[in-house]
Each structure stands twice: as structure tokens, then as C-alpha cells.
Amino acid sequence: MADRTQGRGPTPKVARLIEKYGLEGTGDDLEARWTRPENRESLRSLADSFNERLLRAALADAGIDTISEDVSHLYAVLTGETGSRGERTQVERRLERQGVDVDSLTEEFVSYGAIRTYLTSYRGVSPPTETDEMDRESTARTIERLRQRTVSVTESKLDALRDDDRLQLGPHRVLADVQVLCERCGKQYDVAELLESGECECFEP
């Protein structure tokens, strides 16, 4: 199945990379795995799978045996998902010696947002459902209820202590804030804002 594009705007990154690395059939595979009625894969899973294909193709172009190489492990190390900084440096240096331009390759790795743009805008595939968005909204509501419960319980306990003269406290407000720190990019987010956006800076297209 050929890519279905309206011919407007620039060719998306994923489509350019498919052509560059000769990844015939990849578009069909991504579409099928995203739209199948059961065991549908997430966009993030598809992005990781696509990036591993890029890595495998780059290794093959450099004459590196991709059968003996654990491509999934190499990808996890290069993206910081596993291993130490020292291990990543060793892997990068080894691949550079074998003819792989690691910096250029990792810059080509795509986010799940890029996969979504490719599937919806370039191939014209409608999202099967808005499950991702609904799950995030449901999670946000659950966290907000827990946050409000924390505030309510804290206020009640403080008032009880103050009424029993066990705590000296003037007029006050109880604040509860849930923050999420991404250890990869170092950015800190309010959990509600993170859930609304659906991604941190690590995964921007």
C-alpha cells in the first residue's frame, strides 16, 4: 500500500526517513499495528520500533552484522533508557570507529508525535479511538480527587490539633502540588499540565 498524502505541505520526517533508508513496507506495518482492533500498539511503542529500524539500517549500511548485534539493547543505551553514561560513550565510540555517524543517527530518531503526524496527516489514517486522551483525562481526574482529599484531610487534622491547643497556627491555607520530574530532559511539570499535553520535551516531534 502506497502512502496516501494530499500533496500539501512538506513531507513529514518519518516519510523522509523511510525513503532515505529504503524501509519499504514500514508505513503499512505502522498503520496496521496502530489500527488493528486487538492488541493495538501505542504511538510511543511504534516510535521505538521505527527508531530501532533506523538503527538497524544504519548498522547494515556501515557493514556491521545486525544479526549478532543486539539492536534493541544498542537503541536503549543510545537513548539513555538503560546503561550508564560511560556505557553509552563506549557504544558511541565503537559505532563511530565502525563507520556510523552516531550524532546524525540519533538526531533522526523520531518521537511518537512524529509517528502520529505521519499516520494521520500523510497516510490519512484516522485514529482508531481517542483512548490515549481519555486515559490521560481519567488519570488527571483521579489524581485531582486524591489531591483534594489530601488537602481536606490535612486541613481537618490541623484544625483538630489547633482546637485542642496542640498547635499554634493562624489563618492558613493548605496547598498540595504534584510535580513530575523527567530525569532524561531535567524538566519539571505540574502533573495536570503534563497529562494535558501528553508528552514532555523529550518526545517533541
VENURLIN-V699600 format. One record per residue. NEAR is the number of other ideal C-beta (glycine too) atoms within 12 Angstrom. Layout:
BEGIN
near-><NEAR & NEAR>
END
This chain:
BEGIN
near-><15 & 14 & 28 & 19 & 22 & 12 & 11 & 10 & 11 & 12 & 20 & 28 & 29 & 42 & 30 & 19 & 32 & 32 & 18 & 20 & 25 & 16 & 29 & 15 & 15 & 34 & 32 & 20 & 23 & 41 & 32 & 21 & 27 & 35 & 24 & 15 & 10 & 8 & 11 & 20 & 26 & 23 & 37 & 26 & 19 & 34 & 37 & 29 & 29 & 39 & 39 & 32 & 36 & 38 & 39 & 29 & 27 & 38 & 32 & 22 & 21 & 22 & 13 & 23 & 13 & 23 & 10 & 9 & 25 & 19 & 28 & 20 & 18 & 35 & 34 & 20 & 28 & 37 & 31 & 23 & 21 & 17 & 20 & 11 & 13 & 11 & 19 & 24 & 17 & 18 & 33 & 25 & 14 & 21 & 31 & 21 & 14 & 22 & 16 & 31 & 18 & 30 & 14 & 16 & 33 & 25 & 15 & 28 & 33 & 39 & 29 & 32 & 28 & 33 & 44 & 35 & 29 & 36 & 38 & 25 & 28 & 31 & 31 & 21 & 28 & 15 & 23 & 21 & 13 & 14 & 16 & 25 & 18 & 15 & 16 & 22 & 18 & 16 & 22 & 24 & 18 & 18 & 26 & 22 & 16 & 17 & 23 & 18 & 16 & 19 & 21 & 16 & 16 & 20 & 20 & 15 & 18 & 22 & 18 & 15 & 15 & 17 & 13 & 11 & 9 & 12 & 14 & 11 & 18 & 8 & 8 & 14 & 11 & 20 & 12 & 21 & 17 & 25 & 16 & 21 & 15 & 19 & 12 & 13 & 17 & 12 & 20 & 17 & 23 & 21 & 26 & 21 & 20 & 25 & 26 & 18 & 20 & 27 & 28 & 26 & 17 & 23 & 28 & 19 & 22>
END
